[in-house]
Amino acid sequence: MKKSLLAISLISSFAFAELDTKVVVGASSAKVDGENYTQYNVGYTSQTKLENQIILGFGNTVSYGSVDAGRELIGLDMDLKAGYEVY
């Protein structure tokens, strides 16, 4: 029961908290199986710090890349973050 109350408390605090949101746009390049590979990324991250110094956040990134005409790569990253700020 205590764990449920803690989870509900954290979620409700996070739902009404002011979020610091950042958008991410990027590209990367590599060599895969002897072929050049380029990947493009678009995503965002949001986080907040509660009054008790607990940090909560989440983020999503969508990636697309093409090695050659026959091979395409699509990725989705979903991240959750929880931490405590120590002085």
C-alpha positions in Angstrom: 0.0 0.0 0.0 2.8 2.4 0.8 4.4 1.8 -2.6 1.1 2.6 -4.3 0.7 5.8 -2.4 4.3 6.8 -3.2 3.8 6.1 -6.9 0.5 8.0 -7.0 2.1 11.0 -5.1 5.1 11.1 -7.6 2.9 10.8 -10.7 0.4 13.5 -9.5 3.3 15.8 -8.6 4.9 15.2 -12.0 1.6 15.8 -13.8 1.1 19.3 -12.3 4.8 20.3 -12.3 6.4 22.7 -14.7 8.4 20.8 -17.3 11.7 21.8 -18.8 11.4 20.6 -22.4 14.1 20.5 -25.1 13.8 19.5 -28.8 16.7 17.4 -30.3 17.5 17.3 -34.0 20.7 15.5 -35.2 22.5 13.4 -37.7 25.2 10.8 -37.5 27.2 8.8 -40.0 29.0 5.5 -39.8 30.3 2.6 -42.0 28.1 -0.6 -41.8 29.2 -3.7 -43.6 31.5 -1.6 -45.8 28.7 0.8 -46.8 28.3 4.4 -45.6 25.3 4.8 -43.3 23.7 8.1 -42.3 21.0 8.4 -39.6 18.7 11.4 -38.9 17.2 11.9 -35.4 14.3 14.0 -34.1 13.1 13.9 -30.5 12.5 15.7 -27.3 13.2 15.4 -23.6 11.2 16.8 -20.7 12.1 16.9 -17.0 11.2 18.6 -13.8 12.7 18.8 -10.3 10.3 18.6 -7.4 10.6 20.5 -4.2 12.1 17.5 -2.4 15.0 17.4 -5.0 13.6 14.4 -6.9 14.2 14.7 -10.6 11.6 13.0 -13.0 11.8 13.0 -16.8 11.0 11.3 -20.0 12.0 11.5 -23.7 11.4 10.1 -27.1 13.5 10.0 -30.2 12.7 8.8 -33.7 15.6 7.8 -36.0 15.7 7.1 -39.7 18.7 5.8 -41.8 19.4 4.2 -45.1 22.4 2.1 -45.9 21.5 1.5 -49.5 18.4 1.2 -51.7 17.4 -2.1 -50.2 18.0 -1.5 -46.4 16.4 1.2 -44.3 16.6 1.5 -40.5 13.9 3.1 -38.4 14.3 3.4 -34.6 12.2 4.6 -31.7 13.8 5.3 -28.3 11.7 5.9 -25.2 13.4 6.9 -22.0 12.3 7.4 -18.4 14.4 9.1 -15.8 14.2 9.3 -12.0 16.9 10.6 -9.7 17.7 12.7 -6.7 19.9 15.8 -6.7 22.6 15.7 -4.1 24.2 18.9 -3.0 
